[in-house]
Amino acid sequence: MVAFFGLLIFAALAIKFWYLIVGISGLVAAAYWGRRMADHQAERVEAERRRLAGIVARADQQHAWVMAGDDRGMFGEFPCPPL
């Protein structure tokens, strides 16, 4: 009997405050999707940071080659063109 009255009270509260239930559910869903989008953006930023770090490392290596008089510093991974 207690379970029946508990269910009855729960149903009455759900009917009376349906707009709060829907609103809170919407806020939870919006927070979830917002967090997912923020995580995705953070992953993209990290991937771009790694890509730029690779470019900087190659540029530093090529600069060192130029300072040492090596043609690889001028043309990178490609051979020197014939003259």
N, C-alpha and C positions, 0 to 999 in steps of 0.2 A: 504494500500500500504506500510505503514511503517513497519507493522508486516511482510509482505512478504520479504522486503529487510533485516529486522533483522534476519529472519529465513535463508535467503540466505547467509548472512554474517556469521552466526553461523555455517552453514553447511560447508562453505569454510574453516573456521578456524578449525573445527573438522577434516576435511580431511587433511589440511596442517600440523596440529600439533597432529596427532593421536598418535604418539610415546610418546609425553609428557602426553597425557591423560591416556594412558595405563600405563606408568611408575608411574605417581602419584597415579593412582588407585591401582597399585601393592604395592606401599609404604604404602598407607592407610590400605590395607588389611593385610600387614605384621605387621604393628603397632598394629592393632586390635588383631590379633592372638597372637602376642607376649605379649600383655597386659593380654589377657585371660590366657595364660600359666603361666605368673608371678603370677596372682591372684590365680590360682589353686595350684601352688607351695607354696604360702604363707599360703593357707588353710591347706595343708598337714603338713607344718612345725608347724603351731599352734596346729593341732590335736596331733602331736607327742609330743609337749611341754606339752599339757594337760595330755597325757598318762604318761609321765615321772614324772610329778608333782604328779599324783596319786600314782605311785610306791614309790616316796620319802615320801609321807604322810604315806603310810602303813608301810614303813620301820621305820620311826620315831616312829609310834605308837608301833610297835613290839619291838623296842629298849627300849622304856619306860616301856613296860611290862617286859622285861628281867631285867631291872634295879630294878623293883619292886618285882622280884622273881616270876612272873606269868609265867606258862608254855606256855601260848598263845604266848609269845614273841619268843619262840623257834620254835614252830610248826605253827604259824600263825593262820589261820582260821580252821585248822584241829585239831582234838583232839589228846591228848598225846597217843602214842602207848602203848599197855600193855607191862609190863615188865615180 
